[in-house]
Amino acid sequence: MKKKSFYFYSTGKFLKILILLILFLGITGTVYATNIRGHLYRIGPYGNYSATDIGLHLENIMSPGIIFSQPIYTNAFGMYYFYKIPKGDYLLVIPRRNAPALKYRIRIPNLTNDPRVFYDIAPIPLP
C-alpha cells in the first residue's frame, strides 16, 4: 500500500476549508442597518415652526404595539434620529396626551453601515 504524501493531505484540507468558507459567506450575506432622520413641525398662524421635545418611537409593522426602538425626542430644530435600524416596514409612533397616537408607516431600505449616511423621512406636520 502506497503512503500518501503530506502535501496531498494539507492541500485537501485547505480546499475543504476554503469551500466551506465561501459557502458560509455566500449564505449569510451582508446585514446592513440604516440610520434614519426626520423632521416634525407645527403649522402656526404665522407659518411653520419646529416641533421640539416631541417623543416618538418605532414599532414593527408585523407586531404593532411592541416598541422596536428606544423612545427618542426631537431636538431644538424638530429633528429626530434613529441609529442602526434594520431593513423593513415600521410604524413611526408619536404618542399624545388625551388623544390617540399618531402613526405613520415608513419603509426602511438597506443602505449601508456607514454612520455618516442617513435615510431621510419626509417632514411630518403635527396637528
KOLZAFI-11924 format. One line per field, with one value per residue: residue number from 1; z, y, x of N, C-alpha, C in turn. Coordinates in pm, 1 decimal, always signed. Example, Ala and Ser with C-alpha at 12.3 -4.5 7.8 and 13.67 -1.06 7.14 Angstrom:
KOLZAFI-11924
num	[1;2]
n.zz	[+780.0;+708.0]
n.yy	[-569.0;-225.0]
n.xx	[+1319.0;+1285.0]
ca.zz	[+780.0;+714.0]
ca.yy	[-450.0;-106.0]
ca.xx	[+1230.0;+1367.0]
c.zz	[+780.0;+787.0]
c.yy	[-330.0;+3.0]
c.xx	[+1320.0;+1290.0]
This chain:
KOLZAFI-11924
num	[1;2;3;4;5;6;7;8;9;10;11;12;13;14;15;16;17;18;19;20;21;22;23;24;25;26;27;28;29;30;31;32;33;34;35;36;37;38;39;40;41;42;43;44;45;46;47;48;49;50;51;52;53;54;55;56;57;58;59;60;61;62;63;64;65;66;67;68;69;70;71;72;73;74;75;76;77;78;79;80;81;82;83;84;85;86;87;88;89;90;91;92;93;94;95;96;97;98;99;100;101;102;103;104;105;106;107;108;109;110;111;112;113;114;115;116;117;118;119;120;121;122;123;124;125;126;127]
n.zz	[+0.0;-87.1;+63.2;+119.1;+43.1;+263.3;+148.8;-9.7;+183.4;+324.2;+120.9;+43.1;+281.9;+305.7;+78.2;+141.0;+365.8;+249.3;+62.5;+238.4;+374.7;+167.2;+100.5;+344.8;+364.9;+136.3;+191.7;+429.1;+370.3;+367.5;+635.7;+675.1;+848.9;+888.2;+926.9;+1036.8;+976.1;+1048.3;+1036.9;+1244.8;+1243.6;+1331.1;+1230.6;+1234.0;+1297.7;+1185.3;+1013.0;+958.6;+1225.8;+1414.7;+1582.1;+1895.6;+2147.3;+2126.0;+2186.2;+2036.8;+1880.0;+1725.0;+1585.0;+1490.8;+1190.7;+1163.5;+1421.1;+1582.0;+1855.4;+2002.5;+2106.6;+1904.9;+1908.8;+2124.1;+2302.5;+2167.1;+2148.5;+1978.7;+1866.9;+1921.3;+1671.3;+1573.1;+1469.4;+1446.3;+1521.4;+1441.1;+1499.3;+1334.8;+1228.7;+1115.1;+780.7;+667.4;+729.2;+918.0;+1190.1;+1263.3;+1560.3;+1737.1;+2043.9;+2213.9;+2461.4;+2598.9;+2351.4;+2056.8;+1950.3;+1696.6;+1396.8;+1154.1;+858.9;+756.9;+529.5;+548.9;+368.8;+265.5;+323.3;+411.5;+640.9;+713.0;+937.6;+868.4;+676.9;+617.3;+602.1;+479.2;+607.7;+501.6;+597.6;+875.0;+947.8;+1250.1;+1427.2]
n.yy	[-118.1;+212.2;+502.5;+816.0;+1143.8;+1418.3;+1663.3;+1615.6;+1569.9;+1815.1;+1998.8;+1907.0;+1944.7;+2221.0;+2303.5;+2207.6;+2362.6;+2615.9;+2596.9;+2558.1;+2803.9;+2986.3;+2902.2;+2958.5;+3239.9;+3312.8;+3226.5;+3358.1;+3632.4;+3995.2;+4193.0;+4484.2;+4788.7;+5077.8;+5428.1;+5669.0;+5976.4;+6251.9;+6512.2;+6700.2;+6923.8;+7208.9;+7372.5;+7704.4;+8020.5;+8213.1;+8084.1;+7791.1;+7609.4;+7451.7;+7144.9;+7089.1;+6875.5;+6648.0;+6328.8;+6010.2;+5685.5;+5369.5;+5106.4;+4767.1;+4678.3;+4430.7;+4351.0;+4535.6;+4763.8;+4660.8;+4797.3;+4884.1;+5039.6;+5249.7;+5505.0;+5830.9;+6185.6;+6488.2;+6733.0;+7076.3;+7176.2;+7034.5;+6792.0;+6436.8;+6133.5;+5801.0;+5524.4;+5259.5;+5084.6;+4797.1;+4681.0;+4708.4;+4726.4;+4975.7;+5137.3;+5471.0;+5611.1;+5857.0;+5933.2;+6085.6;+6304.3;+6253.1;+6188.6;+5980.5;+5804.7;+5929.7;+5766.0;+5669.8;+5506.0;+5371.2;+5273.8;+5112.6;+5103.2;+4886.7;+5027.4;+5119.8;+5051.1;+5271.0;+5529.9;+5794.8;+5822.3;+5887.7;+5790.4;+5978.3;+6077.6;+6200.8;+6533.9;+6573.0;+6707.0;+6823.2;+6813.1]
n.xx	[+83.2;+58.9;+188.6;+36.2;+142.0;+235.1;+176.9;-50.7;-251.7;-252.4;-319.9;-575.0;-718.2;-697.9;-840.6;-1097.9;-1161.2;-1152.4;-1364.8;-1583.1;-1572.8;-1629.9;-1890.2;-2019.2;-1993.3;-2132.9;-2391.9;-2470.3;-2447.5;-2442.6;-2536.1;-2710.0;-2764.8;-2962.0;-2932.1;-3163.7;-3333.1;-3548.5;-3802.9;-4014.6;-4286.3;-4489.7;-4788.9;-4846.6;-5019.9;-4857.3;-4694.0;-4484.0;-4329.5;-4065.2;-4126.1;-4046.8;-3897.9;-4066.2;-4184.1;-4115.7;-4129.4;-4034.4;-4230.8;-4257.3;-4413.6;-4531.9;-4583.6;-4763.0;-4778.0;-4573.6;-4284.5;-4015.1;-3784.5;-3584.5;-3756.9;-3736.8;-3658.1;-3744.8;-3507.5;-3393.5;-3441.2;-3647.8;-3576.0;-3531.8;-3355.3;-3279.2;-3073.4;-2897.4;-3107.6;-3265.9;-3347.6;-3686.2;-4047.1;-4203.3;-4380.1;-4393.9;-4439.4;-4610.0;-4681.3;-4961.6;-5103.5;-5422.9;-5535.1;-5554.2;-5258.8;-5039.5;-4969.1;-4740.1;-4663.9;-4359.4;-4101.3;-3799.8;-3506.4;-3231.2;-2930.7;-2645.5;-2376.6;-2243.6;-2193.3;-2226.7;-2417.9;-2754.8;-3098.7;-3352.6;-3661.7;-3971.0;-4074.7;-4297.9;-4609.5;-4753.3;-5064.5]
ca.zz	[+0.0;-104.8;+154.5;+54.9;+95.4;+348.7;+60.0;-50.6;+295.3;+356.8;+13.0;+53.3;+398.6;+272.2;-17.2;+212.7;+448.6;+157.7;+9.6;+347.5;+399.8;+57.2;+118.5;+461.9;+330.5;+34.4;+250.7;+530.2;+309.9;+449.8;+701.2;+691.7;+929.8;+831.7;+1014.9;+989.5;+1034.3;+1000.0;+1092.8;+1283.3;+1253.9;+1356.3;+1143.5;+1316.6;+1223.1;+1117.3;+937.2;+1021.5;+1321.1;+1455.0;+1699.1;+1981.3;+2262.8;+2098.2;+2197.9;+1932.2;+1874.6;+1611.6;+1608.2;+1373.7;+1130.2;+1182.3;+1560.7;+1636.9;+1999.9;+2061.5;+2072.3;+1844.5;+1940.2;+2244.5;+2276.1;+2148.1;+2145.5;+1876.8;+1920.1;+1912.3;+1532.7;+1535.7;+1403.0;+1524.7;+1463.2;+1484.6;+1450.4;+1312.8;+1214.6;+1003.2;+670.0;+695.1;+739.2;+1056.1;+1222.6;+1341.8;+1652.9;+1817.5;+2145.3;+2254.7;+2579.2;+2579.0;+2210.4;+2000.8;+1897.9;+1551.6;+1343.1;+1014.4;+806.9;+682.9;+481.3;+560.1;+273.8;+300.3;+269.4;+443.8;+782.5;+730.9;+1030.1;+813.6;+578.8;+676.6;+516.9;+519.6;+604.9;+467.8;+715.0;+919.7;+1020.8;+1367.5;+1448.3]
ca.yy	[+0.0;+331.7;+612.1;+945.4;+1244.7;+1524.3;+1767.9;+1579.9;+1593.2;+1957.7;+2065.3;+1866.6;+2010.6;+2362.2;+2320.8;+2187.1;+2481.5;+2726.0;+2577.9;+2586.6;+2948.2;+3051.2;+2870.8;+3031.6;+3381.8;+3327.2;+3203.6;+3458.4;+3764.9;+4109.2;+4252.3;+4627.4;+4864.5;+5211.8;+5541.8;+5740.8;+6108.1;+6314.6;+6643.7;+6725.5;+7067.5;+7250.1;+7480.2;+7811.5;+8130.2;+8294.6;+7995.6;+7665.7;+7614.3;+7319.2;+7083.4;+7045.5;+6788.0;+6556.3;+6189.6;+5918.6;+5557.3;+5283.2;+4975.5;+4681.9;+4673.0;+4296.5;+4333.9;+4667.7;+4767.8;+4623.4;+4903.9;+4830.2;+5124.1;+5331.4;+5633.7;+5943.5;+6316.6;+6578.9;+6834.0;+7215.1;+7204.8;+6944.0;+6674.7;+6315.0;+6041.4;+5661.9;+5466.2;+5115.8;+5021.2;+4702.0;+4696.2;+4657.0;+4818.8;+5018.6;+5246.0;+5579.5;+5639.3;+5978.8;+5929.2;+6216.3;+6301.9;+6271.1;+6169.2;+5862.3;+5827.2;+5945.9;+5656.0;+5686.5;+5388.4;+5401.8;+5158.3;+5137.7;+5020.2;+4851.3;+5127.6;+5095.0;+5061.2;+5394.8;+5615.9;+5929.1;+5818.8;+5881.3;+5780.2;+6088.8;+6059.8;+6329.0;+6609.5;+6538.4;+6815.6;+6781.2;+6895.0]
ca.xx	[+0.0;+140.6;+156.6;+12.9;+234.1;+182.9;+127.5;-186.1;-342.8;-261.4;-391.7;-714.5;-776.1;-706.9;-950.6;-1223.9;-1184.8;-1180.9;-1500.2;-1677.0;-1571.3;-1701.5;-2032.3;-2068.3;-2005.8;-2236.6;-2523.9;-2504.3;-2462.5;-2408.2;-2652.4;-2692.8;-2859.6;-2970.9;-2959.2;-3282.2;-3358.5;-3670.3;-3833.7;-4153.3;-4313.6;-4627.1;-4835.8;-4899.5;-5084.3;-4756.2;-4605.6;-4442.5;-4218.8;-4019.0;-4188.3;-3936.3;-3923.9;-4176.5;-4140.7;-4159.0;-4059.3;-4067.3;-4290.1;-4254.3;-4546.8;-4585.2;-4625.5;-4792.2;-4790.7;-4445.1;-4189.7;-3893.1;-3669.9;-3594.2;-3823.2;-3645.6;-3723.1;-3692.8;-3416.0;-3438.5;-3478.0;-3755.5;-3518.1;-3514.9;-3258.0;-3272.3;-2949.1;-2883.5;-3238.2;-3262.1;-3442.2;-3819.9;-4159.7;-4220.6;-4471.3;-4337.6;-4548.5;-4596.5;-4786.9;-5013.8;-5188.9;-5567.3;-5570.4;-5485.9;-5123.7;-5023.3;-4888.2;-4702.0;-4595.2;-4236.1;-4025.2;-3656.1;-3431.7;-3094.1;-2838.0;-2505.8;-2342.3;-2168.8;-2268.2;-2245.3;-2525.5;-2888.2;-3215.5;-3438.8;-3805.8;-4035.2;-4121.9;-4433.0;-4677.3;-4831.4;-5184.8]
c.zz	[+0.0;-9.0;+76.6;+120.6;+182.6;+264.4;+18.8;+60.4;+324.5;+248.4;+19.6;+169.0;+370.4;+178.7;+50.5;+296.3;+361.2;+101.7;+117.0;+377.4;+291.2;+68.7;+234.7;+429.9;+226.5;+91.5;+345.7;+469.5;+407.7;+506.6;+724.6;+785.7;+882.1;+940.4;+952.6;+1052.8;+972.6;+1073.3;+1125.1;+1293.1;+1281.0;+1261.9;+1232.8;+1232.6;+1144.2;+1038.9;+1016.7;+1120.7;+1369.9;+1580.2;+1784.9;+2096.0;+2245.1;+2105.1;+2084.6;+1939.5;+1751.1;+1661.4;+1478.7;+1320.5;+1151.7;+1325.5;+1622.4;+1787.4;+2071.2;+2013.9;+2024.2;+1888.5;+2075.0;+2211.0;+2265.2;+2144.4;+2036.3;+1943.0;+1900.9;+1771.0;+1483.7;+1466.2;+1500.1;+1447.7;+1525.5;+1421.8;+1439.9;+1314.4;+1096.2;+899.6;+710.9;+696.3;+886.6;+1067.2;+1305.7;+1429.8;+1735.9;+1920.5;+2183.3;+2380.1;+2538.7;+2433.1;+2160.2;+1944.1;+1746.7;+1503.3;+1194.2;+970.2;+726.9;+641.6;+481.8;+461.9;+333.3;+241.0;+296.2;+593.7;+812.2;+822.0;+977.2;+716.3;+650.2;+568.6;+566.9;+503.9;+579.9;+594.8;+746.4;+994.2;+1137.6;+1383.0;+1568.4]
c.yy	[+124.7;+440.7;+740.9;+1049.0;+1347.1;+1635.3;+1739.6;+1609.9;+1741.3;+2033.5;+2032.1;+1935.0;+2159.8;+2388.7;+2303.0;+2310.0;+2600.6;+2715.9;+2606.5;+2735.9;+3023.5;+3025.9;+2950.5;+3179.1;+3404.8;+3312.2;+3316.6;+3595.0;+3873.7;+4168.9;+4400.0;+4682.2;+5009.0;+5314.6;+5623.5;+5878.2;+6166.2;+6444.8;+6650.2;+6875.7;+7090.5;+7364.1;+7583.9;+7921.8;+8214.7;+8209.5;+7870.9;+7690.0;+7473.0;+7272.8;+7024.6;+6959.4;+6700.8;+6413.6;+6104.7;+5790.8;+5479.6;+5154.4;+4896.5;+4666.4;+4536.9;+4271.2;+4470.7;+4659.6;+4729.1;+4724.2;+4842.1;+4909.0;+5192.2;+5457.1;+5745.4;+6071.6;+6401.2;+6683.0;+6974.5;+7254.6;+7115.1;+6817.4;+6557.1;+6219.5;+5902.4;+5602.3;+5314.7;+5042.3;+4924.5;+4730.5;+4640.1;+4766.5;+4847.8;+5119.6;+5346.1;+5629.5;+5762.9;+5977.0;+6070.9;+6199.2;+6326.7;+6259.6;+6042.7;+5899.8;+5845.9;+5835.1;+5678.1;+5563.3;+5432.9;+5270.8;+5196.2;+5045.7;+4978.4;+4956.7;+5085.9;+5101.3;+5188.0;+5489.7;+5756.9;+5937.2;+5801.5;+5863.9;+5886.3;+6052.3;+6197.0;+6399.6;+6579.5;+6657.0;+6757.5;+6870.4;+6986.1]
c.xx	[+87.8;+93.9;+136.0;+102.0;+160.6;+119.7;-17.7;-285.6;-359.7;-338.4;-540.6;-784.9;-795.9;-824.6;-1086.2;-1259.4;-1220.5;-1322.9;-1604.5;-1685.4;-1648.7;-1851.5;-2092.2;-2089.8;-2115.0;-2376.3;-2562.1;-2525.2;-2420.6;-2535.3;-2622.0;-2798.7;-2851.1;-2994.5;-3072.5;-3286.7;-3484.5;-3695.3;-3982.6;-4173.0;-4460.7;-4661.9;-4903.2;-4961.7;-4984.5;-4656.9;-4569.8;-4330.3;-4188.2;-4090.9;-4076.7;-3986.7;-4047.7;-4121.6;-4195.1;-4077.6;-4103.7;-4131.9;-4280.4;-4395.9;-4612.2;-4632.1;-4652.2;-4816.8;-4663.0;-4341.9;-4059.5;-3769.9;-3690.4;-3672.3;-3719.0;-3727.4;-3661.8;-3603.3;-3473.5;-3481.7;-3591.1;-3707.0;-3512.5;-3424.4;-3273.8;-3147.5;-2959.6;-3017.7;-3231.9;-3370.2;-3578.4;-3924.8;-4186.0;-4334.2;-4394.3;-4451.9;-4515.2;-4710.1;-4831.2;-5098.1;-5332.8;-5610.7;-5501.0;-5348.5;-5128.2;-4930.5;-4866.0;-4623.7;-4473.5;-4169.9;-3877.8;-3583.7;-3297.2;-3002.6;-2694.7;-2487.1;-2262.9;-2247.8;-2292.1;-2361.8;-2659.1;-2993.3;-3314.0;-3586.8;-3867.7;-4081.4;-4268.8;-4494.5;-4757.5;-4953.1;-5171.9]
